[in-house]
Amino acid sequence: MIDFNALKEFDFTNADTYLWVFKESKSATKFRTKYVQTENELNKDLKRFICNEVNRITEHSPYTYISQTNENSCLTIPFDSTDFTLLKLQIDLPEVDHRVKDISELVGAKGYVVKFMKDDTVVYAVKKSTSTWKTSYPKKFVNMVFKNGELKGVENNAFSIEKNFDFYVINNTAFIANKKGFESSMKHKEEYIKAFDTLKENPGFSSLFSDLTSVVEYVGSNSIQLRRMAVIEEKGIYKQENFINNMITVNKKRKWGINFDNDKIIPCNNTVKVILQVLLDHRLISEITDHIYDVPDAKQV
């Protein structure tokens, strides 16, 4: 991929560096941004961070709703299919007109973008901020203070910038190193929504139920629930032979309270959570204690 090679070959060391913070907005722009002037030493740190991270990434694969990364990989997606299009419009504005004037303008930031510019090429490095910008992990963060209109890296406890980024944008492509951070900051639900729409229309899935209304209402637009529905489709345990008969038998034995009618599941507000745990294969039984557990991730061993 041309853009991947461009990212790997980009001259970060000699690039100009600009730091922007962004907050969420209820307007059509979705973001509010401010430019933060940074000192030379901090700029050097930011360049070192991104060089370390880009060097670490040696492979890439297309972003999908079920794709994952490893310690050396990233996921790719056209950036214009994400909310970064809206964010880019704002952080490409003249820095001098949008400079932070007070520390209060940094509080509650959703994240930050470091813009690296060299000749006619720009690399955007984006990071979702921690829930509270504070000094919690000295080895992972550089501490920041805002003084005289400039952001400076020091040993203090004002707020922190982490030593890595969630995703990078160069030319037409976003390279995602942290999928969760990317999806959260960019509110990227499209793939999960499409996957759920496809699943609802799949006769093999919809025929399991007397009615899907309770399932659809429970999932709603929640990113976590949409992701779980994608995993249900990926695992496909509902496609196994005698799945419904086995589910009926275990439900009766374990008294889960799921209702059935003519071999169809009858979902309701009281049972839909349990039903999805079963479809995820996350409702497990300990052979030692005979206790039933709902686990966040069930990996077969």
C-alpha positions in Angstrom: 0.0 0.0 0.0 1.4 3.4 -1.0 0.1 5.2 2.0 1.6 2.7 4.4 5.0 3.1 2.7 4.5 6.9 3.0 3.8 6.6 6.7 6.9 4.4 7.3 9.1 6.7 5.3 7.9 10.0 6.6 10.6 12.3 8.1 9.2 12.9 11.6 12.5 14.1 12.9 12.5 17.2 10.7 8.8 17.8 10.6 7.0 20.8 12.0 4.8 19.8 15.0 1.4 21.2 16.0 -0.7 19.9 18.9 -4.5 20.3 18.8 -7.0 19.2 21.5 -10.6 18.4 20.7 -13.8 18.1 22.6 -17.2 16.7 21.6 -19.8 19.1 20.2 -23.5 18.6 19.7 -23.4 20.7 16.6 -23.0 19.4 13.0 -19.3 19.8 13.3 -19.2 17.2 16.1 -15.9 18.6 17.5 -14.6 21.8 19.1 -10.8 22.2 18.7 -8.0 24.4 20.1 -4.4 24.7 19.1 -1.8 24.4 21.9 1.6 25.8 21.4 4.4 23.4 22.6 8.0 23.9 23.5 10.9 22.4 21.5 11.7 19.7 24.1 8.1 18.4 24.1 8.1 18.5 20.3 11.1 16.3 20.3 9.3 13.9 22.7 6.3 13.7 20.5 8.5 13.0 17.4 10.2 10.2 19.4 6.9 8.7 20.5 5.6 8.5 16.9 8.8 7.2 15.5 8.8 4.4 18.1 5.2 3.5 17.3 5.5 3.7 13.5 8.7 1.5 13.6 6.8 -1.0 15.7 4.0 -1.4 13.1 5.2 -3.7 10.4 1.9 -5.0 8.9 -1.6 -3.9 8.2 -5.0 -5.4 7.2 -8.4 -3.9 6.4 -10.6 -2.6 9.2 -13.8 -4.7 9.8 -16.1 -5.0 12.7 -14.4 -8.1 14.0 -10.8 -7.5 13.0 -8.2 -7.1 15.7 -4.6 -5.9 15.9 -1.5 -7.5 17.4 1.7 -5.9 18.8 3.1 -5.2 15.3 0.0 -4.6 13.2 -2.6 -2.0 12.4 -5.9 -1.8 10.6 -6.6 0.4 7.6 -9.6 2.4 6.5 -10.2 5.4 4.2 -10.3 8.3 6.6 -13.1 10.0 4.7 -15.4 7.2 5.8 -14.9 8.3 9.4 -15.6 11.4 11.6 -12.0 12.3 11.2 -13.1 14.2 8.1 -14.9 16.7 10.3 -12.0 16.9 12.8 -9.5 17.5 10.0 -11.5 20.5 8.8 -10.9 22.2 12.1 -7.3 21.3 12.8 -6.3 22.4 9.3 -7.4 26.0 10.2 -4.7 28.6 11.0 -3.2 27.8 14.4 -2.7 31.5 15.3 -6.5 32.1 15.2 -7.3 29.1 17.4 -4.7 29.1 20.1 -5.5 28.1 23.7 -5.4 31.0 26.0 -6.3 29.4 29.3 -5.8 26.0 31.0 -9.6 25.7 31.3 -9.9 25.2 27.6 -7.9 21.9 27.9 -10.0 20.4 30.7 -12.4 17.7 29.6 -10.8 17.2 26.2 -12.0 14.1 24.3 -8.5 13.7 22.9 -5.7 15.4 21.0 -4.1 15.4 17.5 -0.5 15.9 16.8 0.0 17.2 13.3 3.4 16.6 11.7 4.1 18.6 8.6 7.1 18.1 6.2 7.1 19.7 2.7 3.7 18.9 1.2 2.9 15.9 3.4 1.0 15.8 6.7 0.7 13.0 9.2 -2.0 13.3 11.9 -1.5 11.3 15.0 -4.7 11.0 17.1 -5.2 9.9 20.7 -8.3 9.6 22.9 -7.5 11.2 26.2 -7.8 9.3 29.5 -11.0 9.9 31.5 -9.1 12.3 33.7 -5.9 13.9 32.6 -3.8 13.2 35.6 -0.4 11.6 36.4 -1.2 8.0 37.0 1.3 6.0 35.0 4.7 7.7 35.0 6.3 5.3 32.5 3.4 5.7 30.0 2.9 9.5 30.2 4.7 12.7 29.9 3.4 15.3 32.4 2.2 18.7 31.1 1.9 22.2 32.4 0.4 25.2 30.7 2.3 28.4 31.3 2.5 31.7 29.5 0.3 30.4 26.7 2.6 27.4 26.0 2.4 23.7 26.8 5.5 22.3 28.4 6.6 18.8 29.4 7.8 18.7 33.1 7.7 16.6 36.2 4.4 18.0 37.5 0.8 16.8 37.8 -1.2 19.2 35.6 -2.3 16.7 33.0 -0.6 14.1 30.8 0.0 13.0 27.2 0.4 9.3 26.6 3.4 8.0 24.7 1.5 6.4 21.9 -1.4 7.1 19.6 -4.7 5.4 18.6 -4.5 6.0 14.9 -2.5 7.8 12.2 -3.8 9.5 9.0 -1.7 10.2 6.0 -3.0 11.0 2.5 -6.3 9.0 2.1 -5.8 6.4 4.8 -6.2 6.0 8.5 -3.9 3.4 10.2 -5.5 2.2 13.4 -3.2 0.9 16.1 -5.8 1.0 18.9 -9.2 -0.1 17.6 -11.1 0.7 20.8 -9.6 4.2 21.1 -10.3 4.9 17.4 -13.9 3.7 17.6 -14.5 5.7 20.8 -13.0 9.0 19.7 -14.4 8.8 16.2 -17.7 7.2 17.2 -17.2 4.7 14.4 -20.2 2.4 14.6 -21.0 2.1 11.0 -19.5 -1.4 10.5 -21.3 -2.7 13.6 -24.6 -1.2 12.6 -24.3 -2.7 9.1 -23.4 -6.1 10.6 -26.4 -6.0 12.9 -28.7 -5.0 10.1 -27.4 -7.9 8.0 -27.8 -10.3 10.9 -31.4 -9.3 11.5 -32.2 -10.0 7.9 -30.5 -13.4 8.0 -33.3 -16.1 8.1 -31.0 -18.4 9.9 -30.8 -16.0 12.8 -34.3 -14.3 12.7 -36.0 -17.7 12.5 -34.7 -18.5 16.0 -37.1 -16.0 17.5 -40.8 -15.5 17.7 -40.1 -11.8 17.4 -36.9 -9.7 17.3 -38.3 -6.5 18.8 -36.9 -7.0 22.3 -33.5 -7.9 20.9 -33.4 -4.8 18.6 -34.5 -2.5 21.5 -31.9 -4.0 23.8 -29.1 -3.5 21.4 -30.2 -0.1 20.3 -27.2 2.1 19.2 -25.0 1.0 22.0 -21.5 0.3 20.7 -20.8 -2.6 23.1 -24.0 -4.4 22.3 -23.5 -3.8 18.5 -20.0 -5.3 18.9 -21.5 -8.3 20.7 -24.0 -8.9 17.9 -21.1 -9.0 15.5 -19.3 -11.6 17.6 -22.5 -13.6 17.7 -22.5 -13.7 13.9 -18.8 -14.5 13.8 -19.1 -17.4 16.2 -22.3 -18.7 14.7 -23.1 -21.2 17.4 -26.8 -20.7 16.6 -26.1 -22.5 13.3 -25.1 -25.7 15.0 -27.3 -28.7 14.5 -29.9 -29.1 17.3 -28.9 -25.7 18.8 -32.5 -24.9 19.8 -33.2 -28.3 21.3 -30.0 -28.2 23.3 -30.8 -24.6 24.5 -34.2 -25.7 25.6 -32.8 -28.6 27.6 -30.1 -26.6 29.3 -32.5 -23.7 30.0 -34.9 -26.1 31.8 -32.1 -27.8 33.7 -30.4 -24.6 34.8 -33.6 -22.6 35.3 -32.5 -19.6 33.2 -36.0 -18.5 32.6 -35.9 -18.2 28.8 -39.3 -18.8 27.2 -39.9 -20.9 24.1 -42.9 -21.5 21.8 -42.8 -24.2 19.1 -39.0 -24.3 19.1 -38.7 -20.6 18.9 -37.1 -18.3 21.5 -39.5 -15.7 22.9 -37.3 -12.8 23.9 -38.5 -10.2 26.4 -37.0 -7.4 28.5 -36.3 -9.8 31.4 -34.6 -12.5 29.3 -32.9 -10.8 26.3 -29.6 -10.3 28.2 -29.4 -14.0 29.1 -30.3 -15.0 25.5 -27.5 -12.9 24.1 -25.0 -14.4 26.6 -26.0 -17.8 25.4 -25.6 -16.9 21.8 -22.2 -15.4 22.6 -21.3 -18.7 24.3 -20.5 -16.5 27.4 -22.8 -18.3 29.8 -20.5 -20.9 31.3 -20.6 -23.5 34.1 -17.8 -24.3 36.5 -17.2 -28.1 36.7 -15.7 -27.5 40.1 -18.4 -25.6 41.8 -21.3 -26.1 39.4 -21.8 -22.3 39.5 -22.9 -20.4 36.4 -20.9 -17.4 35.2 -21.4 -14.8 32.5 -17.9 -14.0 31.3 -16.7 -11.0 29.1 -14.6 -13.2 26.8 -14.9 -16.9 26.5 -11.8 -18.5 24.8 -11.9 -22.2 24.1 -8.9 -24.1 25.6 
